[in-house]
Amino acid sequence: MSVSDSLRPVPRTRLHEQVVERLREHVESAGLRSGDRLPSERDLAERLGVSRASIKQAILVLEVQGLVEIRHGGGTYLRTDTLTAEPVSTLVERQRRLPDVLDAREAMESKLAELAALRRTEQDLAEIDSALEAMRAEIAEGLLGEEGDRRFHAAVTASAHSALLAEFMSGIAERIAESRRESLQQPDRPSQSLTQHTRIAEAIRAQDTQAAREAMRAHLVTVSRVRLLSWTPEDE
């Protein structure tokens, strides 16, 4: 390392990121669990010696990641047993690329659903049904249903019997997984997605190409409704 490199600027940790870390420590030391309520913004501001604006921004960062639920007029509640949050810079980068991923998914997966309705075999339908059952079981266990969701979309892709579209989907699989998690961590989203998956499957089974395409498009519109895209990072 050169002398100039060793004297590079020191990264400045935003105040609300320090608040997030203190909240993580509090949840751990107090033994809080999913469903428990955090102290009020006023109480946190007084105890941590920071402004309520910093507390509010810290809580928004946690909400965007699906770690807490803000009940307007009712306080802030844990949605997980820990508050292991991603850095704000990571959230900003994901926020930047997510719209492109969602556009690509809508363009390709709507067509895949249409082709699946036209070309599906009985074996394809069995794979789709198996994926639905897997997601239903995951949700019943209190999970997000990510694996069942992945299997469902993979089964629809396979049912389209389009090698080139399948290759395109494989090429952005990592980004699709990212958008999947972002969507499924929204409140009540897993059960909503399962209902929409069932509607898509019914259209494919009935070989109704228009209904399959429209059901998939409607589903992906829902997938795009995530808190991250309406969040505005604030500098301090």
N, C-alpha and C positions, 0 to 999 in steps of 0.2 A: 504494500500500500504506500502510495506517495505521500509526501507531507501535505500536499493540497487536498488529497482525499481524506486524510485524517482530520482535517479541519473543516469538513463539509458541514452544512447547517444541521443543527440538532432538530429532529422531528418534534413538532409541537402537538401534544396530545390535547384534543378538545376537552373542555370541561365536562360536557355531557358524556363523553366516553369514560371519564374518570368516575362519573356518577353511576354509569352502567356497571362498572367493575365493583363499586361499593355495594350496589344492589345485589350483584351476584354473591358477594361475600355474606351479605345479610341473609339472603335466602338459604345459603348453606349453613350458616351458624345457627340460625333460628329453626332449622329443620322444616322449613315451609315446603309444601307439596302442591301439585296441580290442584287448582280450585281455591287455594288460599288467597286471601286479600293482602295486597301490599299496603304499607302505611300511606296516608293521604299525601298529596303533593305538598301541602302546607307543612305537614309534619316532617316530611323528608327534607324540605328546604331548610327548616330550622335545625334539624339534627345534623345535616351535612354542611351547613353554613354556606349554601349557594342560593342562587335565585330560583324562583319557581319556573322561570323560563328554561333554565338548564335541566331542571327535573322533568319538565314537560317534554323537552326534546329527547332526553334519555329514554323516557317511557315510550315515545313514538318510535324510536329505534328498535326497542324490544317488541313493540306491536307489529311493526313491519316484518319482523322475522318470525311472527307467530308464537312468540314466547309468552306474551301477556294478552289479556283481553281488556279493553277499556269499556266499561259500562257507564255510559253518560249519566251522571247523577248518582252512580252507584259504586264508583271506585275502580281500581285496577286489580285484576285477578291473574294469578299464574295459570298458564295453559300447559306448562311442563314442570318437572320437578327441579330443574336447574335453569339458570339464566346464562348459559354459555352463548354469548353473542358474537356475531361476526364484526370485524372492523367496518366502520362507516365507508371507508374507501372501497371495500369489497361490495357493499350494497350499491354504491353509486355505479360501479362498473357493471354489475348485473342489471341495474335499472336501465343503463344505456343500451345494452344489447338485447334485452328481453323483447322489445317491440318487433325487431327483425325476426326473431325466432318465432313469435306468435304469427306473424304474417306468413312465414314459410309453412308453418304447420297448417294454417287454414287453407292455403292454396293446395298443398299436397294431400292432406288427409281428407278433405272434402271429396276430392276426386277418387281417392282410394276407397272411401266408403261407397261411392257410386259404383265403382268397378267391382267391389266385393259383392254388392247386391246382384250384379249381373253374372259373376263368375263363380261364386262360392260353391263349395262342395259340402257334402254331409260331414266330412272330416273337418272342414273349416268351421262349420257351425259348432261342432263339438268342442273345438279349441276356444271359440268365442265364449261358449257357455261355461267352460271350465275356468276361463279368466274371470268371468262375472262372479262365479261362486268363490273364487279365491279372494277377490276384492271384498265381497260380502262378508267373508269369514274374518278378514283382517279388520274391517270396520267394527264388527261385533266384538273384537278383542280390544277395541279402543285405539287401534292404529290408524294411520292415514290411508292405507290401502294402496300404497305406492307400487308394490309388486304386482298386485292384481290389475292396477291401472296400466302398468307397463305391458303386461301380458295381453290385455284387451286390445290396446292399440297395435301391438305386434301381430295379433291374430287377424285384425282387420286388414293390416298391410299384407299379410300372407294371403288372405282370401281374395285380394285384388289380382293376384297372379300377374304382377307387373314387375319384372326384374329391375328395370331402370328406376322406377319410383321407389322400390324397396332399397335400392342402392343409395338413392338420395336421402331417404329416411335414416339409413344407417350412418351416413356421413355427418348428420347433425344429432345423433343419438344422445350425446352428452348434453347438448343444449336443450333437447327435448326433456331429458330427465330433470334438468334444472327448472324448466318451466312447470313441469309436473309437480315438483315439490313446492314451488312457489304457490301454485294454485291450491293444492290439497291442504296446505296449512292455514287456509282461510277458514274462519268459523263456519261450521256446518257444510263445508264444501265436499268432504268425502261422500256423504250420503247423497248430496245433490248430483255429484258426478256419476255415482253408481246408477241413479235413476236415469240420467241422460244416456249412459252406456247401454242400459237395457232398451231404451227407445231406439238407439242406433241398431242394436242387435236384432230387434223385431223387424225393422225395415229391411235389413240385409236378409233375414230369413224369408220375408215375404217377397224378396226380389223386387222391391220397390226402389228403383234407383234414385228417383227424385227425393223421396222421403229420407233415404239413407244419407244423401248428400246434405239435405237441409238439417237433419238431426245432428250430423257431425259438425256442420258449421255453427249451429246454435250452441253446441257443447263447447266449441273452441272459443266462442264469444264469452262464455262463462269462464273458461280457463284464463282468459285475458283480464278478467276483473280481479285484480290483486292490489292489495294495499301499497305495495312497493311502487307502483306506477303513479300513484297520486301523492306520494311522499316527497317533500321538498327538503333536502338537507339544508341545515342552517350553520353558518359560520359563527364562531364566538370570539 
